[in-house]
Amino acid sequence: MGWRAATERALYGPGGFYLRPEGPAAHFRTSVHASPLFAGAVARVLMRTYEDLGGPSRLPVIDLVDIGAGRGELLTGVLAALPPGVGVRAYGVEKAPRPAALDHRIEWCAEPPKGVSGLVFANEWLDNVPVDVAEADEDGVPRLVEVRTSDGTQRLGPPVSGADARWLERWWPLAGHPGHRAEIGRPRDEAWASAVGTLDAGLAVAVDYAHALGSRPPFGTLSGFAGGREVRAVPDGSCDVTAHVALDACAEAARSLAVHTELLTQREALGRLGVSGTRPPLTLASSDPTAYVRALSGAGEAAELVQRGGLGDFGWLMQRTYSPSRTSSASGV
């Protein structure tokens, strides 16, 4: 079958990889697991969004929606990092069942709620929205790649047609490049536009592995992960099946819903939020050794989040919808 159908079944079907009790944290490390500084930064994004929406005087409770919530780790961290007394209505959107020990303040749901006023945050969600894979044959014609689910063996199928062909032509041209591959990101565009569409007012943020038009990898990015390491992508439920995201295409798909759109690297976004990885001054070691050790530890965690060639290269797509308290197009970060 095609990679999109095979991945959907492998990740989210009966016994699928993402429905297992241990959760994704048992297999790979995201920014959320790397440091609580990440949740703290998201908490600051939420508070800036709250201010932009008029604060408690205009909005007694602000919504926080985490799409692809895993086992609720990010939401738990954000709630812990918020100032006391902030009214938050938190939603974890995930296909797996609600974790038993999850904070009672978090509502667990399979689909994003509608009419959100606040922050929609999707950390490493779009890379797990299944997509089909295309490869240009020896004549340069883009064809769908079919995969045998039991062992990952692949073959070329029929030519790409219709909306998928138009997407490739616009966002990841393959015609005339025999052997080159692409992941057809149209389902991700639609998923992201739907997520942004749940906002009545506020900010939507997608954080993910990303690439842009003009620098797409010639042979695609489809890969598998299990047990803390990269493995061959086999859509049998034994591993995560993922591919980097064309965030520029996602941005365009939801542009008509937004009053402001911005694409940054994680390094740039977290830098605006005060997470830089800068070492504390050595003078602090003399004046306050305990504070120096604490600051040095925090700098090490921050460095991992903003590292070049690592998490710092992730893309941050930010799209703001109508804001009643400002006329300027602020980003919230």
Secondary structure, 3 states (H helix, E strand, C coil): CEHHHHHHHHHHCCCCHHHCCCCHHHCCCCHHHHCHHHHHHHHHHHHHHHHHCCCCCCCCCEEEEEECCCCCHHHHHHHHHCCCCCCEEEEEECCCCCCCCCCCCEEEECCCCCCEEEEEEEECCHHHCCCEEEEECCCCCEEEEEECCCCCCEEEEEECCHHHHHHHHHHCCCCCCCCCEEEECHHHHHHHHHHHCCEEEEEEEEEECECCCCCCCCECCCEEEECCEEECCCCCCCCEEECCECHHHHHHHCHHHCCEEEEEEHHHHHHHCCCCCCCCCCHHHHHCHHHHHHHHHHHHHHHHHHCCCCHHHCEEEEEECCCCCCCCCCCCC
